[in-house]
Amino acid sequence: MENFEPKIVTFACNWCSYPAADAAGVGRMQYSSNIRIIRVMCAGRINSSFVFKAFELGADGVLVTGCHIEDCHYLFGAKQTVHNYDKIEKLVLMLGIEPERIRYEQISAAEAPKFARVINEFVADVKKIGPSKLKTTPAKSSNS
């Protein structure tokens, strides 16, 4: 498992955490390349089906990033994110999935160093627990 490189799906708010990711890149801050960012208009739109679909399609971990509650461009989107994430956490526990495979962070556009730090911490945490068992394997065709 030493060579295991986790695949991380990161849902990033268009107004705060996505610009932080952009600023981290422009500022040449070092963070793991194991992530794939999915830009969403508001992290409050992320629900459990997004998270579990990411796992089904091969993610080893899912990171949800959004605005700080007081900075939300949609006023209540950040509060909705907290509400939705609480539900996701409960489902993860009910399904017996390691809770370390998911994480939620509030990251503003001005927090590029925080974005890089969170990515590196999360990748390290997922590396420790190993590959996800939730991936669906593609069906083998009868021609093989």
Short mmCIF file of the C-alpha atoms (twelve columns), coordinates in Angstrom:
data_MODEL
# 
_entry.id   MODEL 
# 
loop_
_atom_site.group_PDB 
_atom_site.id 
_atom_site.type_symbol 
_atom_site.label_atom_id 
_atom_site.label_alt_id 
_atom_site.label_comp_id 
_atom_site.label_asym_id 
_atom_site.label_seq_id 
_atom_site.Cartn_x 
_atom_site.Cartn_y 
_atom_site.Cartn_z 
_atom_site.pdbx_PDB_model_num 
ATOM 1   C CA . MET A 1   0.000   0.000   0.000   1 
ATOM 2   C CA . GLU A 2   3.080   2.226   0.048   1 
ATOM 3   C CA . ASN A 3   2.566   3.079   -3.618  1 
ATOM 4   C CA . PHE A 4   -1.137  3.764   -3.203  1 
ATOM 5   C CA . GLU A 5   -2.090  7.169   -4.585  1 
ATOM 6   C CA . PRO A 6   -5.676  8.011   -3.654  1 
ATOM 7   C CA . LYS A 7   -8.106  9.576   -6.073  1 
ATOM 8   C CA . ILE A 8   -9.794  12.526  -4.408  1 
ATOM 9   C CA . VAL A 9   -12.863 14.310  -5.752  1 
ATOM 10  C CA . THR A 10  -13.111 17.891  -4.517  1 
ATOM 11  C CA . PHE A 11  -16.367 19.785  -4.861  1 
ATOM 12  C CA . ALA A 12  -15.469 23.489  -4.813  1 
ATOM 13  C CA . CYS A 13  -17.760 26.496  -4.508  1 
ATOM 14  C CA . ASN A 14  -17.536 28.826  -7.508  1 
ATOM 15  C CA . TRP A 15  -17.251 31.944  -5.366  1 
ATOM 16  C CA . CYS A 16  -14.826 31.005  -2.589  1 
ATOM 17  C CA . SER A 17  -12.973 27.712  -2.597  1 
ATOM 18  C CA . TYR A 18  -12.567 27.446  -6.378  1 
ATOM 19  C CA . PRO A 19  -10.828 30.856  -6.532  1 
ATOM 20  C CA . ALA A 20  -8.687  29.707  -3.569  1 
ATOM 21  C CA . ALA A 21  -7.642  26.661  -5.612  1 
ATOM 22  C CA . ASP A 22  -6.880  28.923  -8.555  1 
ATOM 23  C CA . ALA A 23  -4.836  31.274  -6.368  1 
ATOM 24  C CA . ALA A 24  -2.920  28.321  -4.919  1 
ATOM 25  C CA . GLY A 25  -2.004  27.269  -8.448  1 
ATOM 26  C CA . VAL A 26  -1.072  30.776  -9.581  1 
ATOM 27  C CA . GLY A 27  0.962   31.203  -6.386  1 
ATOM 28  C CA . ARG A 28  2.781   27.927  -7.130  1 
ATOM 29  C CA . MET A 29  1.801   26.490  -3.766  1 
ATOM 30  C CA . GLN A 30  2.653   22.830  -3.499  1 
ATOM 31  C CA . TYR A 31  -0.291  20.484  -3.055  1 
ATOM 32  C CA . SER A 32  -1.052  16.969  -4.132  1 
ATOM 33  C CA . SER A 33  -2.071  16.319  -7.717  1 
ATOM 34  C CA . ASN A 34  -4.347  13.500  -6.559  1 
ATOM 35  C CA . ILE A 35  -7.408  15.741  -6.633  1 
ATOM 36  C CA . ARG A 36  -9.967  16.389  -9.314  1 
ATOM 37  C CA . ILE A 37  -11.946 19.552  -8.749  1 
ATOM 38  C CA . ILE A 38  -15.601 19.762  -9.654  1 
ATOM 39  C CA . ARG A 39  -16.691 23.386  -9.679  1 
ATOM 40  C CA . VAL A 40  -20.210 23.940  -8.354  1 
ATOM 41  C CA . MET A 41  -22.064 27.225  -8.139  1 
ATOM 42  C CA . CYS A 42  -22.768 26.615  -4.459  1 
ATOM 43  C CA . ALA A 43  -21.544 23.898  -2.096  1 
ATOM 44  C CA . GLY A 44  -25.062 23.945  -0.630  1 
ATOM 45  C CA . ARG A 45  -26.147 22.013  -3.718  1 
ATOM 46  C CA . ILE A 46  -23.910 19.045  -2.852  1 
ATOM 47  C CA . ASN A 47  -25.934 16.191  -1.455  1 
ATOM 48  C CA . SER A 48  -25.265 12.575  -0.588  1 
ATOM 49  C CA . SER A 49  -25.935 11.336  -4.122  1 
ATOM 50  C CA . PHE A 50  -23.000 13.420  -5.444  1 
ATOM 51  C CA . VAL A 51  -20.686 12.005  -2.804  1 
ATOM 52  C CA . PHE A 52  -21.701 8.373   -3.267  1 
ATOM 53  C CA . LYS A 53  -21.566 8.660   -7.061  1 
ATOM 54  C CA . ALA A 54  -17.980 9.901   -6.737  1 
ATOM 55  C CA . PHE A 55  -17.156 6.824   -4.641  1 
ATOM 56  C CA . GLU A 56  -18.955 4.549   -7.085  1 
ATOM 57  C CA . LEU A 57  -16.926 5.982   -9.967  1 
ATOM 58  C CA . GLY A 58  -13.609 5.348   -8.240  1 
ATOM 59  C CA . ALA A 59  -12.908 8.085   -5.709  1 
ATOM 60  C CA . ASP A 60  -11.055 7.052   -2.571  1 
ATOM 61  C CA . GLY A 61  -12.069 10.254  -0.789  1 
ATOM 62  C CA . VAL A 62  -14.442 13.188  -1.251  1 
ATOM 63  C CA . LEU A 63  -13.750 16.728  -0.093  1 
ATOM 64  C CA . VAL A 64  -16.512 19.347  -0.014  1 
ATOM 65  C CA . THR A 65  -15.283 22.940  0.134   1 
ATOM 66  C CA . GLY A 66  -17.387 26.056  0.356   1 
ATOM 67  C CA . CYS A 67  -17.722 29.588  1.648   1 
ATOM 68  C CA . HIS A 68  -17.522 30.659  5.250   1 
ATOM 69  C CA . ILE A 69  -21.082 31.097  6.508   1 
ATOM 70  C CA . GLU A 70  -20.783 34.889  6.792   1 
ATOM 71  C CA . ASP A 71  -19.296 35.218  3.278   1 
ATOM 72  C CA . CYS A 72  -21.768 33.144  1.269   1 
ATOM 73  C CA . HIS A 73  -22.788 34.770  -2.003  1 
ATOM 74  C CA . TYR A 74  -26.151 33.029  -1.804  1 
ATOM 75  C CA . LEU A 75  -26.760 34.092  1.822   1 
ATOM 76  C CA . PHE A 76  -27.931 30.660  3.014   1 
ATOM 77  C CA . GLY A 77  -25.876 28.354  0.797   1 
ATOM 78  C CA . ALA A 78  -23.110 27.843  3.352   1 
ATOM 79  C CA . LYS A 79  -25.667 27.001  6.043   1 
ATOM 80  C CA . GLN A 80  -27.265 24.521  3.643   1 
ATOM 81  C CA . THR A 81  -23.837 22.978  3.046   1 
ATOM 82  C CA . VAL A 82  -23.417 22.358  6.779   1 
ATOM 83  C CA . HIS A 83  -26.907 20.848  6.946   1 
ATOM 84  C CA . ASN A 84  -26.298 18.587  3.922   1 
ATOM 85  C CA . TYR A 85  -22.856 17.533  5.124   1 
ATOM 86  C CA . ASP A 86  -24.282 16.496  8.512   1 
ATOM 87  C CA . LYS A 87  -26.631 14.145  6.648   1 
ATOM 88  C CA . ILE A 88  -23.772 12.806  4.525   1 
ATOM 89  C CA . GLU A 89  -21.709 12.088  7.656   1 
ATOM 90  C CA . LYS A 90  -24.581 10.128  9.199   1 
ATOM 91  C CA . LEU A 91  -25.085 8.097   6.016   1 
ATOM 92  C CA . VAL A 92  -21.375 7.321   5.790   1 
ATOM 93  C CA . LEU A 93  -21.429 5.966   9.344   1 
ATOM 94  C CA . MET A 94  -24.630 3.973   8.728   1 
ATOM 95  C CA . LEU A 95  -23.101 2.382   5.636   1 
ATOM 96  C CA . GLY A 96  -19.898 1.440   7.447   1 
ATOM 97  C CA . ILE A 97  -17.668 3.678   5.329   1 
ATOM 98  C CA . GLU A 98  -14.592 5.076   7.036   1 
ATOM 99  C CA . PRO A 99  -15.487 8.644   8.084   1 
ATOM 100 C CA . GLU A 100 -11.946 9.734   7.132   1 
ATOM 101 C CA . ARG A 101 -12.922 9.325   3.470   1 
ATOM 102 C CA . ILE A 102 -15.016 12.505  3.548   1 
ATOM 103 C CA . ARG A 103 -14.219 16.005  4.717   1 
ATOM 104 C CA . TYR A 104 -15.850 19.426  4.669   1 
ATOM 105 C CA . GLU A 105 -13.933 22.699  4.847   1 
ATOM 106 C CA . GLN A 106 -14.900 26.342  4.637   1 
ATOM 107 C CA . ILE A 107 -12.266 28.063  2.500   1 
ATOM 108 C CA . SER A 108 -12.550 31.648  1.297   1 
ATOM 109 C CA . ALA A 109 -11.105 32.980  -1.935  1 
ATOM 110 C CA . ALA A 110 -8.338  34.661  0.089   1 
ATOM 111 C CA . GLU A 111 -7.240  31.390  1.726   1 
ATOM 112 C CA . ALA A 112 -5.097  29.771  -0.963  1 
ATOM 113 C CA . PRO A 113 -2.549  28.486  1.589   1 
ATOM 114 C CA . LYS A 114 -5.383  26.870  3.549   1 
ATOM 115 C CA . PHE A 115 -6.653  25.202  0.374   1 
ATOM 116 C CA . ALA A 116 -3.218  23.690  -0.295  1 
ATOM 117 C CA . ARG A 117 -2.840  22.564  3.334   1 
ATOM 118 C CA . VAL A 118 -6.292  20.956  3.442   1 
ATOM 119 C CA . ILE A 119 -5.628  19.060  0.203   1 
ATOM 120 C CA . ASN A 120 -2.315  17.710  1.483   1 
ATOM 121 C CA . GLU A 121 -3.783  16.730  4.866   1 
ATOM 122 C CA . PHE A 122 -6.770  15.002  3.299   1 
ATOM 123 C CA . VAL A 123 -4.683  13.059  0.768   1 
ATOM 124 C CA . ALA A 124 -2.394  11.904  3.621   1 
ATOM 125 C CA . ASP A 125 -5.411  10.825  5.704   1 
ATOM 126 C CA . VAL A 126 -6.911  8.815   2.839   1 
ATOM 127 C CA . LYS A 127 -3.525  7.241   2.057   1 
ATOM 128 C CA . LYS A 128 -3.428  5.887   5.623   1 
ATOM 129 C CA . ILE A 129 -6.724  4.007   5.243   1 
ATOM 130 C CA . GLY A 130 -6.010  2.683   1.765   1 
ATOM 131 C CA . PRO A 131 -8.115  2.227   -1.366  1 
ATOM 132 C CA . SER A 132 -11.872 2.489   -1.219  1 
ATOM 133 C CA . LYS A 133 -13.855 -0.732  -1.445  1 
ATOM 134 C CA . LEU A 134 -16.843 1.193   -2.829  1 
ATOM 135 C CA . LYS A 135 -15.739 1.293   -6.460  1 
ATOM 136 C CA . THR A 136 -17.966 -0.584  -8.822  1 
ATOM 137 C CA . THR A 137 -16.128 -2.850  -11.180 1 
ATOM 138 C CA . PRO A 138 -17.109 -2.638  -14.821 1 
ATOM 139 C CA . ALA A 139 -19.051 -5.628  -16.101 1 
ATOM 140 C CA . LYS A 140 -17.011 -7.922  -18.292 1 
ATOM 141 C CA . SER A 141 -18.334 -8.277  -21.803 1 
ATOM 142 C CA . SER A 142 -19.178 -11.712 -23.119 1 
ATOM 143 C CA . ASN A 143 -16.675 -11.144 -25.971 1 
ATOM 144 C CA . SER A 144 -13.652 -11.288 -23.635 1 
# 
